[in-house]
Amino acid sequence: MKLLDCPNIGARPTAEFTYGGELRHMPDPDQATDAEWADYVWNRTGAGGVKKEWWFHVPSATWFIAERDTRTDRVLRTFLIDEGAS
């Protein structure tokens, strides 16, 4: 069984989680052009490597960040957004 670490309660089966997408920094809404917004919303590189992703643990209602190597599907760490998503 594959496990994922919830920062609040520890390792849990992946069936308890929902993937929320890659963590990406949103452009400034007051300064972004239509082209910048379109790029943010629709374009991804798809390149393999270490990515920061949003995940949701359903039983504890916790959104958190997982740093995962998409080439190996290995999770390097998980943390709450205020614990260092930069």
DRENPA-3360 file (N, C-alpha, C; in nm, 2 decimals, always signed):
BEGIN
1 = MKLLDCPN = +0.08/-0.12/+0.00/+0.00/+0.00/+0.00/+0.09/+0.12/+0.00 ~ +0.05/+0.22/-0.09/+0.13/+0.34/-0.09/+0.08/+0.44/+0.01 ~ +0.17/+0.50/+0.08/+0.14/+0.60/+0.19/+0.19/+0.74/+0.15 ~ +0.12/+0.84/+0.21/+0.16/+0.98/+0.19/+0.15/+1.04/+0.33 ~ +0.25/+1.12/+0.37/+0.25/+1.19/+0.50/+0.16/+1.31/+0.50 ~ +0.06/+1.31/+0.59/-0.02/+1.43/+0.62/+0.06/+1.50/+0.73 ~ +0.09/+1.63/+0.71/+0.17/+1.70/+0.81/+0.10/+1.71/+0.94 ~ -0.03/+1.68/+0.95/-0.10/+1.69/+1.08/-0.10/+1.56/+1.15;
9 = IGARPTAE = -0.12/+1.44/+1.08/-0.14/+1.32/+1.15/-0.04/+1.21/+1.10 ~ +0.05/+1.23/+1.01/+0.14/+1.13/+0.97/+0.10/+1.05/+0.85 ~ +0.17/+0.94/+0.83/+0.15/+0.85/+0.71/+0.01/+0.79/+0.70 ~ -0.05/+0.81/+0.59/-0.19/+0.76/+0.56/-0.19/+0.70/+0.42 ~ -0.28/+0.61/+0.39/-0.30/+0.55/+0.26/-0.33/+0.66/+0.16 ~ -0.28/+0.65/+0.04/-0.30/+0.76/-0.06/-0.45/+0.77/-0.10 ~ -0.53/+0.67/-0.08/-0.67/+0.68/-0.11/-0.74/+0.79/-0.03 ~ -0.68/+0.84/+0.08/-0.74/+0.94/+0.16/-0.71/+1.08/+0.11;
17 = FTYGGELR = -0.63/+1.09/+0.00/-0.58/+1.22/-0.04/-0.64/+1.25/-0.18 ~ -0.65/+1.38/-0.21/-0.68/+1.43/-0.34/-0.57/+1.53/-0.39 ~ -0.53/+1.51/-0.51/-0.43/+1.59/-0.57/-0.49/+1.72/-0.61 ~ -0.42/+1.83/-0.58/-0.47/+1.97/-0.61/-0.40/+2.04/-0.72 ~ -0.29/+1.98/-0.78/-0.22/+2.05/-0.88/-0.09/+2.11/-0.83 ~ -0.01/+2.15/-0.93/+0.12/+2.20/-0.90/+0.11/+2.34/-0.84 ~ +0.20/+2.36/-0.74/+0.21/+2.49/-0.67/+0.28/+2.59/-0.77 ~ +0.20/+2.69/-0.81/+0.26/+2.79/-0.90/+0.22/+2.92/-0.85;
25 = HMPDPDQA = +0.31/+3.02/-0.87/+0.29/+3.15/-0.82/+0.21/+3.23/-0.92 ~ +0.10/+3.29/-0.87/+0.00/+3.36/-0.95/+0.06/+3.50/-0.98 ~ +0.04/+3.54/-1.11/+0.09/+3.68/-1.14/+0.00/+3.78/-1.06 ~ +0.06/+3.90/-1.05/-0.01/+4.01/-0.98/-0.14/+4.04/-1.06 ~ -0.26/+4.03/-1.00/-0.38/+4.05/-1.07/-0.40/+4.19/-1.12 ~ -0.33/+4.29/-1.06/-0.34/+4.43/-1.10/-0.25/+4.47/-1.21 ~ -0.15/+4.38/-1.23/-0.04/+4.41/-1.33/-0.04/+4.32/-1.45 ~ -0.10/+4.20/-1.44/-0.08/+4.10/-1.54/-0.16/+4.13/-1.67;
33 = TDAEWADY = -0.10/+4.10/-1.78/-0.17/+4.12/-1.91/-0.26/+3.99/-1.93 ~ -0.34/+4.00/-2.03/-0.42/+3.88/-2.07/-0.34/+3.77/-2.11 ~ -0.23/+3.79/-2.18/-0.13/+3.69/-2.22/-0.07/+3.62/-2.10 ~ -0.03/+3.70/-2.00/+0.03/+3.65/-1.88/-0.07/+3.56/-1.80 ~ -0.20/+3.60/-1.80/-0.30/+3.52/-1.73/-0.33/+3.39/-1.81 ~ -0.33/+3.40/-1.94/-0.35/+3.28/-2.02/-0.24/+3.18/-2.00 ~ -0.12/+3.23/-1.99/+0.00/+3.15/-1.97/-0.01/+3.08/-1.83 ~ -0.05/+3.16/-1.73/-0.06/+3.10/-1.59/-0.16/+2.99/-1.59;
41 = VWNRTGAG = -0.28/+3.02/-1.65/-0.39/+2.93/-1.64/-0.37/+2.80/-1.72 ~ -0.32/+2.81/-1.84/-0.32/+2.70/-1.94/-0.19/+2.63/-1.96 ~ -0.08/+2.70/-1.95/+0.05/+2.64/-1.99/+0.13/+2.58/-1.88 ~ +0.18/+2.46/-1.91/+0.27/+2.39/-1.81/+0.38/+2.33/-1.90 ~ +0.50/+2.31/-1.84/+0.61/+2.26/-1.91/+0.60/+2.11/-1.92 ~ +0.54/+2.04/-1.82/+0.53/+1.90/-1.82/+0.66/+1.83/-1.80 ~ +0.77/+1.91/-1.78/+0.90/+1.85/-1.76/+0.91/+1.77/-1.63 ~ +0.97/+1.65/-1.63/+0.99/+1.58/-1.50/+1.09/+1.64/-1.41;
49 = GVKKEWWF = +1.07/+1.61/-1.28/+1.16/+1.67/-1.19/+1.09/+1.69/-1.05 ~ +1.16/+1.76/-0.96/+1.10/+1.79/-0.83/+1.00/+1.90/-0.84 ~ +0.88/+1.88/-0.80/+0.77/+1.97/-0.81/+0.71/+1.99/-0.67 ~ +0.66/+2.11/-0.64/+0.58/+2.13/-0.52/+0.44/+2.13/-0.57 ~ +0.35/+2.05/-0.50/+0.22/+2.02/-0.54/+0.12/+2.04/-0.42 ~ +0.00/+2.09/-0.45/-0.10/+2.09/-0.35/-0.16/+1.95/-0.33 ~ -0.19/+1.91/-0.21/-0.26/+1.79/-0.18/-0.36/+1.82/-0.07 ~ -0.47/+1.74/-0.06/-0.57/+1.76/+0.04/-0.59/+1.63/+0.11;
57 = HVPSATWF = -0.58/+1.62/+0.24/-0.61/+1.50/+0.32/-0.76/+1.51/+0.36 ~ -0.84/+1.43/+0.30/-0.99/+1.44/+0.32/-1.03/+1.42/+0.47 ~ -0.99/+1.32/+0.54/-1.03/+1.30/+0.67/-1.00/+1.41/+0.77 ~ -0.89/+1.48/+0.75/-0.85/+1.59/+0.84/-0.88/+1.72/+0.78 ~ -0.93/+1.73/+0.66/-0.96/+1.85/+0.59/-0.84/+1.94/+0.59 ~ -0.72/+1.89/+0.55/-0.60/+1.96/+0.55/-0.54/+1.98/+0.41 ~ -0.52/+2.10/+0.37/-0.44/+2.13/+0.25/-0.30/+2.15/+0.29 ~ -0.21/+2.09/+0.21/-0.07/+2.10/+0.23/+0.01/+2.09/+0.10;
65 = IAERDTRT = +0.14/+2.10/+0.12/+0.23/+2.10/+0.00/+0.31/+1.97/+0.01 ~ +0.32/+1.90/-0.10/+0.42/+1.78/-0.11/+0.52/+1.82/-0.21 ~ +0.64/+1.80/-0.18/+0.75/+1.81/-0.27/+0.78/+1.67/-0.32 ~ +0.76/+1.65/-0.46/+0.76/+1.52/-0.52/+0.84/+1.52/-0.64 ~ +0.92/+1.42/-0.66/+1.00/+1.40/-0.78/+0.91/+1.32/-0.88 ~ +0.86/+1.39/-0.98/+0.77/+1.33/-1.07/+0.83/+1.22/-1.16 ~ +0.96/+1.22/-1.17/+1.03/+1.11/-1.25/+1.02/+0.98/-1.18 ~ +1.02/+0.98/-1.04/+1.03/+0.86/-0.96/+0.90/+0.84/-0.88;
73 = DRVLRTFL = +0.82/+0.94/-0.87/+0.70/+0.94/-0.79/+0.73/+0.93/-0.64 ~ +0.85/+0.98/-0.61/+0.90/+0.98/-0.47/+0.87/+1.11/-0.40 ~ +0.80/+1.11/-0.29/+0.77/+1.23/-0.21/+0.89/+1.26/-0.12 ~ +0.95/+1.37/-0.14/+1.07/+1.41/-0.06/+1.03/+1.47/+0.08 ~ +0.92/+1.54/+0.08/+0.87/+1.60/+0.21/+0.73/+1.65/+0.19 ~ +0.66/+1.67/+0.30/+0.53/+1.73/+0.30/+0.53/+1.84/+0.41 ~ +0.46/+1.95/+0.39/+0.46/+2.05/+0.49/+0.34/+2.14/+0.47 ~ +0.30/+2.21/+0.57/+0.19/+2.31/+0.56/+0.24/+2.43/+0.49;
81 = IDEGAS = +0.15/+2.51/+0.43/+0.20/+2.62/+0.35/+0.28/+2.72/+0.43 ~ +0.25/+2.74/+0.55/+0.32/+2.84/+0.63/+0.45/+2.79/+0.69 ~ +0.49/+2.66/+0.65/+0.61/+2.60/+0.70/+0.72/+2.61/+0.59 ~ +0.70/+2.68/+0.49/+0.82/+2.70/+0.39/+0.79/+2.65/+0.25 ~ +0.69/+2.70/+0.19/+0.66/+2.67/+0.05/+0.75/+2.74/-0.05 ~ +0.83/+2.83/-0.01/+0.91/+2.90/-0.10/+1.03/+2.82/-0.16;
% end
